[in-house]
Amino acid sequence: MMNSILKKLPVTGGALLIILISQQAQAIPAFARKYNTNCVLCHTNEPRLSAFGQQFKENGYQMPGSSDGGTTAKHTFDAQQGPVTIDDISKIMAIRVRGDVQGASFKEETVAMKAIGVGEQVDVEIPKIVNFYFGGTAKADLSYFLEAEYNTQEGSEAAVRFERGFLQFSNIGKKQSALNLQVGKFDPSGLFAFPTHRQQINPIGPKAESDRFPPAINRLPLLPLAFASKMFGLTKGPGLSGSEGYAILPVEPLLYNAPSQTGIALHGRPGGFGSHFMYQVGMATNDKVNINGDRENRYDAYVMGRFDWMTSKGGSMQVSAFYYAAPDAAIQTLNMGGTVVYADNATDITRWGIGARGQWQKLDIYATYIVDEIDAPTWGNSGNAAAANSVWETEASGFSVEADWRVSKRWMFGTRYDWMAPGGLKQLPAGSNLPLNIDASFIAPILKYYPHPNIGLYARAHINLESDQKNPIGGGVDEHPLTNLRSMTTVGVDMAF
């Protein structure tokens, strides 16, 4: 069966058969244990998925082109009401642990630093993030995934929190791979060429207070800037003033690139298993802008298409595009001398993007360009005539590209470039003529050593490429929050078992 599967895969080749029987490194994570195979079958540089690994995920954690989840590596026990089939716990559970030592360099002491009377310091965060994964198949074509996360880096008290959990019904109908249904809490971009999760350069969380407006961004997050909201001057509405998440940070990932959304999505290949084109259509449930204290649901819709194909030299290529529409997702907001003023109506946010990925032997390159759009605000009912003199830009864009080179079995070198041209509030109604929504850009090299295929020791840096910019809002820091971080250097470990 495996030979027939490999021949049909549009983005893999016979070389994978060699990987299957290779014994160079024994696999550790749950699915590799279940299928008794090498981890490099599904991964290029862990945690990045190979073309085969993406199709394994797409097929509900079953071998591509099969419905083997009901029988593979399972035990059947007789019970009073009939036979019960279950997996060993080691074949459905995995743990990923990340920890590092961070040293940040700022151009000016931030608000938080001044408040506690300290300057630049080294943060030791071991462990920083621990993920507990449970995933597998309950029966043929019915799979599940559950993730809990212990996170010390995002400002709130460290605790184990439920992050993602979903069911997938695979291979619905008579045609293999044509229709799959995913429902629950999941990453909408998981099938996109540049997914939010599985970054080789893991995101470093922000240090910011979003319970007030304007929010104090003491350290912007270090993540693919294309994923960021990119809009200054947005909140979730007056009904949430003073609560966590009230202000929408221009540097937080959201919508299609949020870490997770609750909803439902269909994906598949209309031509069946082996075809080059894959579609995704989904709906996510979120909250509308909270104006009167009533939380109403909004229903975001998105669509994505992806083409996969092999190159002439045995590599693989992907090109994908998506469109995401979020009605009444935010409201434009101004702080007028200590009084917060809101636009007349909530604004829709629309997001579209393109992405591409190419793999050639030891080289893995992927990139995405994402655009966000909002409506122009009106201020007739705000009671503040000066608000109409504020300057807003309704479009923003971001670009991220990364290249990873597996120099040898043990060593990997990578570099990511991130750029963002924000929109939203550009200039306040009166006072400073300095722009608020300035560009941001970083270069981030990483050197990673693998003493074992599932353990990576790394050294990485994020270097701000923008020159000094003044902060028109002030707030005790003259340097703009997008240019204040000069650099961040980190050494750490990333392991899965």
URGI-V724021 format. One record per backbone hydrogen bond with DSSP energy under -0.5 kcal/mol. CO is the residue of the C=O (numbers start at 0). NH is the residue of the N-H. Records with the same first field share a line. If there is no record, write none. Layout:
CO: NH, NH
This chain:
0: 4
1: 5
2: 6
3: 7
4: 7, 8
8: 11
12: 15
13: 16, 17
14: 17, 18
15: 19
16: 20
17: 21
18: 21
28: 32
29: 33
30: 34
31: 35, 36
36: 26
37: 40
38: 41, 42
41: 49
43: 45
44: 47
47: 43
49: 53
50: 54
51: 55
52: 56
53: 57
54: 58
55: 60, 61
56: 59
62: 65
66: 69
67: 70, 71
70: 73
72: 87
74: 76, 85
76: 83
78: 81
81: 78
83: 76, 85
85: 74
87: 90
88: 91, 92
91: 134
93: 132
94: 496
95: 130
96: 494
97: 127, 128
98: 492
99: 124
100: 490
101: 122
102: 488
104: 485, 486
109: 113
110: 114
111: 115
112: 116, 117
120: 103
121: 123
122: 101, 124
124: 99
127: 151
128: 97
129: 149
130: 95, 132
131: 147
132: 93
133: 145
135: 143
138: 141
140: 169
141: 137, 138
142: 167
143: 135
144: 165
145: 133
146: 162, 163
147: 131
148: 150, 160
149: 129
158: 150, 160
160: 148
163: 146
164: 184
165: 144
166: 182
167: 142, 169
168: 180
173: 175
174: 177
175: 272
176: 268
178: 171
179: 266
180: 168
181: 264
182: 166
183: 185, 262
184: 164
185: 187, 260
186: 189
187: 190
188: 191
191: 194
199: 201
202: 204
203: 221
206: 217, 218
207: 209
208: 215
209: 246
210: 241
214: 216
215: 208, 217
218: 206
220: 222
221: 203
223: 226
224: 227
226: 253
229: 231, 422
231: 424
232: 332
233: 247
234: 330
235: 289
236: 239
237: 240
239: 242
242: 245
245: 235
246: 248
248: 251
249: 229
251: 228
253: 256
254: 257
255: 188
260: 185, 262
261: 284
262: 183
263: 282
264: 181
265: 280
266: 179
267: 269, 278
268: 271
271: 274
275: 307
277: 305
278: 267
279: 303
280: 265
281: 301
282: 263
283: 285, 299
284: 261
285: 297
288: 290
289: 238
292: 294
293: 295
295: 287
297: 285, 299
299: 283
300: 324
301: 281
302: 322
303: 279
304: 320
305: 277
306: 318
308: 316
310: 313
314: 310
315: 358
316: 308
317: 356
318: 306
319: 354
320: 304
321: 352
322: 302
323: 350
324: 300, 326
325: 328, 348
327: 288
329: 346
330: 234
331: 342
333: 335, 340
334: 336
335: 338
337: 339
338: 335
340: 333
346: 328, 329
347: 374
348: 325
349: 372
350: 323
351: 370
352: 321
353: 368
354: 319
355: 366
356: 317
357: 364
358: 315
359: 362
361: 405
362: 359
363: 403
364: 357
365: 401
366: 355
367: 399
368: 353
369: 397
370: 351
371: 395
372: 349
377: 343
378: 381
383: 386
384: 387
385: 388
386: 389
390: 425, 426
392: 423
393: 373
395: 371
396: 420
397: 369
398: 418
399: 367
400: 416
401: 365
402: 414
403: 363, 405
404: 406, 412
409: 449
410: 407
411: 447
412: 404
413: 445
414: 402
415: 443
416: 400
417: 441
418: 398
419: 421, 439
420: 396
422: 231
423: 392
425: 435
426: 390
435: 437
437: 421
439: 419
440: 464, 465
441: 417
442: 462
443: 415
444: 460
445: 413
446: 458
447: 411
448: 450, 456
451: 454
453: 495
454: 451
455: 493
456: 448
457: 491
458: 446
459: 489
461: 463, 487
462: 442
468: 479
469: 471
472: 474
473: 476
477: 470
479: 482, 483
480: 484
483: 106, 485
485: 463
486: 104
487: 461
488: 102
489: 459
490: 100
491: 457
492: 98
493: 455
494: 96
